[in-house]
Amino acid sequence: MHTKIKRPSELSAAERGAWRTFTRADPALASPYFALEFALACDQVRSDTRVAVISSGGQARGFLPYQRGPLGYCLPLGGPLSDFQGLIQEPGAVLDLGAVLRAASISVLPFDFVPQSQGAFAGYFEHGEDSYYADLANGFEAWHAGRMAGHKKSLKRYAANARRMQSRVGDLKFTLDERNPEAFAQLLQWKSAQYRASSYFDVFSVDWTSALLRALWAHQGGDFAGQLSTLYAGGHLVAAHFGMRTRRAAHYWFPAYDPEFAAYGPGHTLLLELIRAHAQDGVQAVHLGTGDYRYKHQFGGAAVTLCSGTAMAPSFAAMCRQSVRGVQKLFEALPLGPVSALPGRALRRLDRTMAFRAA
């Protein structure tokens, strides 16, 4: 195997074709995060975007997209905004991830959302977590019947809230692919306010993050699209969502709503209509991501296991990482209460700082 490092925009026509062929052939690569367009958008807004092109016999066999960092401390493509990570490879290909890391001068590659099915990463897996999705393989009605069987009370309440909002505020209007830039700006404002209110880092306080969404929004095609979806009530924008979709899968990514209409649960109504519209377009799965949130159980029903860990190649940076991990595990094993979590928090804070910086 031979590995060559390029920016996504530098890939040849044959390499781009191979990337698309691999994602179409493997259902596990249906997520928009594995699409070539996502890599190209990241490359457009971050100059540190790279892809390791793995080939043999003059043919591409796999791709490892990532964000390059100092001393070989790298991150998966899209950094903290990516909910699916890993290799895009030819079905049946057996790739040596360690050899790829060495060839790409990647010393440390922490990851959070690599599908359990990716065998090349298996030796680096530390934890696994369910990532929920709405299974639309048998259509919207079958999915809805399944959700009603397990969550009838909640879904009926959401439907009643939607009717109440329509009667008190005005007619509801859902748009799957909204092109209004004012609605896009409003979504970012709501989301930033939500982050600040919850004392969570404001993702959109960093320039490249909103620029990435805008770059994705500009991609409108059959194989991939960035989509702004909106819900209006009586002419008022009450909820919005920005996500991505391929022909087979969509990802529920950045939802927000107007707090003034919170009592009507506009976010639930928008998500239900989003799932309905995607089902009508032939999308077979709407991914909701990891996290033990009630709505993900209610609207999801199916799950794929995503794994976290750190892939490393022999290096000074890897040695430092291993030393810190050793301290973290030691502290976690001691009966020190909240103090036991401090090294782990410091490590996650480092990863997050590295993730939001852009070269």
N, C-alpha and C positions, 0 to 999 in steps of 0.2 A: 504494500500500500504506500502511496505517496501523498503527502499533505502539502498544500499550498495555501497561503493566507492572502485573502483579497477583501476589499470592501464589497458589499452586496452589489453596488452599482457597477463594479468592475467584472462581474460574472459574464462569461461568454454566453452566446445564444444557446449553445449546446448545454452548458451548465444550468442555465435558467430552465431549459426544457426538462432536464433531468430532475431538478428540484420539484417542478410541478408534477411530473410523472410519479415521483415517489409519494407525494402527498395524496394524489388521486388514488393510488393503488393500495394505500394502507389506511383503514378506517381510524386507527389510533392517531393519525396525523391530520384528521379532518378539522381540528381547531384552527381558527383564523390566526392564532399566534404562530402556527407552523407555516403559514402561507408566505411565499416569496414577497408579496406586497408588504407584509408587516416588516420584514427585514429591510426592504427598500425605503420604507417610511422612516424607520429608525436611523438608517444611514443618512437620510435627508436632514435630520435635526440633530444628530450626534456624530461628530467626526471620529469618535472612537469605536464605531461599529465595524466589526470584522466578521468574516466567515472563514472557517477552515474547510477547504475543499479537499475531500478525501477521494482519491482515485486509484485505479489499477487498470493496466492495459489501455491507458489513454481514455478511460471512461470514468465519469464521476460515479462514486458509489455511496457517497454520503456528504452531509454538510453539518458543521457545528457552528451556528451563529452565536456571537457573544459581544460583550462590550469590553474593550481592552482597558487595562488599568496599569498603574505603576508597579514595577517589580513583578510583573506577571500576575498581579492580583486582579482577576477578571470576574465578570458577572455574566449571567445568561442574557440573551438578547432582550432589550427593553428594560433591563434592570428590574426595579420594583413594580413596574407596571405590567409585567408579564405574568399571567396566571397559568401558562403551560410553557414548559421549557424542555430542551433536549436536542437530540439528533434528528435530522431529516435524512433518512437513509433508504437505500434500495431494499425492497422486501427480500428477506433471507440473507442479507449481507451480515457478516460477522466482523464488527469493527473493534479495534483495540483502543479504548478511550485513553488509556495511559500514554500510548504511543502518539495519539493525536495531540494530547496536552503538551508533550515534550516537543513535538514538531512545531507547535504554535507558540512555544515559549509561555504557556499558561502554567503558572506555578500553583495558583489556588483558584478554584471555581466553586464557590458556594452556590447551592441551588435549593429551591423550595418546591417546585411543581413539575418534576419529571415523572411521566407515566411509569407505573410499576412494570409495564411491559417492555421498557427499554433495557434490554439485557446488558448493554455496554456500560450502563451506570450502576448496575446491580451491586457491584462490589463496594460502592460508595454510599449506598442507602443507609440512613440512620433512623428515619421515622417515615411513617406513611399516614396519609389523611384522606378521608373521602371528599371528593369534589362532586357536588350534586348537579344533576341535569334533568331537564324535562325530556323524556323519551317520546319522540313524535314519529317513530318508525311506522306506527300503525295509524297515524293521523291524529288530529286534534280531539275528536270525539272519544277515541279510545283512551288517550292520555287523560282527558277530563274525567271520564268515568272512573278511572283508576284513582285519581286524586280525590274525587268525591267519596269513594269507598273508604278512604282512610282519614279524610279531613273535611267531611261534609259540613260540620258546624262552622268552621272558619271560612270556607269558601262561600257558603251561603251568606255569612255576615259581610264578606267583601262585596258580594253582588248587591246586597241591600244598601250598603254604603254608596255604591255607584248610583243606584236608583235615587237615593236621597240627594246626592250631589246634583244629579240631573234635574230633579224637581225643584230644588232650592236655588241652584246657581245658574243652570241653563243647560242646553243640549251639549252632550259630550261629543267630541271629535278626536279620533285617534289617527295619527299619521305615522306610518312605519318609517318612511324616509323623508324627513323634513329638511328643506333646504334653506330655511330662514336663518340668517346669521345672528339675528337678534335673539332667537330662541337658543342658539348655541351659546351665546355670551351669557344668557340668563342661567343656563345649566351650570356653567363654570362658576358663576357667582354663588348660586345656591350650594354647590358642592364645597367651595372654599369656606363658606359660612358654616356649613355642617362640620367640616374638619376642625375649624377653630372652636366651635361650641363644644366639641367632644374632646378638646385638648389633644387632638391628633395632628400630626404633621400635615400641613396644607400642601398636598401634592402639586397643586397648581400655582404655588408660590415660586416654583422653578420654571424658567422660561421654556425649556425644551419639552416639558410635559404637555402643555397646551398646544405647542407647535406640533407635537406628534399627533395629537388628536385631529388637528386641522389637516395635516398631511394625509392621514388615514381617511378623513372625510372626503378628500379630493379623489380618492380611489373609488370609482363607481363602475363595477363590471359584474359579469355573471359569475366568475370564479371567486371574486372577493369584493367586499364593499365595506366602507366605514359608514355607519348609519346613525343619524340623530332621529330619535322617535319622540313624538310629543303627544300630550293629552290636554285638550282644551275643554273648559266647561263654561258655557255662556260667553265664549270669546276670550276667556281668561286662560292663560297658560298655567296649568296647575301641576303638571309633572312632565319631566323630560328624561331621556336616557340616551347615552352615547355608547355604542357597541360596535362589534364587527361581525361579519358573517362570511362564510364560504357557501358553496352550493349545498353542503351537507350539514354544516354546524354553525351555530351563532353563539356569541358570548355576551352575556349580560354583564356590563362592565361599570359604567358610571351613571347610576340613577340618582335623581333628586326631585324634590317637590317643593311647592310653595307652602311654607309653614302655616300660612293663613287658612289653608284648606286641609290641614292635617287630620281633622276630625272625620273627613270623608275617605281617608285612606287612598288618595289618588295614585300612590305608587303601586298598590296592589292591582288597581284597575288597569294601569298602564302595562304592568307585567303580564297580566292575563291576555290583554289585547295583543301584546308583542308576541307571545307564544302562539296565539291564534293566527296571526298574520304570517309568521314564519312557517307554520304548518301548511298554510295555503300555498306558500312558495316552494314547498318540497323540502324544507330544512328538516333534518331528522333528529336533531338534538339542540336544545338551548341550554348551554352550560351556565351554571350559577356560581361556580367557584367553591373554594373550601370555606370552612367556618361553620360552626354549629348554630346557625340562625334558624328560627322557626319557619320563616317563609321559604327557606331552601328545602326543608322537609315537605312543606305543603305543596310547593310548586314543582319540586324536583322529582323525588320518587326513585330515581336511578342514580348510581354513583360510579365513578372511576377512582381508583386509588392513585394519588400523586405523592411522590416521595421527596424528602429533603435530605440534604447531606452536604458534603464538601469533597469534590474531586481534586486531587493534588498530584503534582509531579515533584520529584526530588529537587529541592531548592531551599534557599535561605527563607523565602517567604513562607513556604510550606512548613519548614521547621518551626518558625514563629507561630504559625497557626496551630500546629499540633501542640505546642507548648501551652498556648492559651486554652486550647480545648482540654488539655490535661488538668489544668487548674480549675476549669469550669466543672469537669466531672468530679474532681475531688471535693469542691465546695458543695455540689449538689448532693453528695453522699453524706455530708455532715449535718447533724441536727442543729443548724444555725438559724432556723426560721427564714425570714425574708433575706437575710445576708447570703444564704446559699445561692440565691438567684442572681447576685450582683455580677459575677464574671460572665454569665450567659447574657445578661442585659447589655453589658459592655460590648460583647462580641456582636450581638444583633445591632447595636447602635453603630458600630464600625461598618458593618455590612450596609446598613441603611445610608450612612454618610457617603460611602463609596458609590452606592447605587444612584444617588441623586446628583452627584457631581457629573459633569459632562466635559470631556476633553475637546 
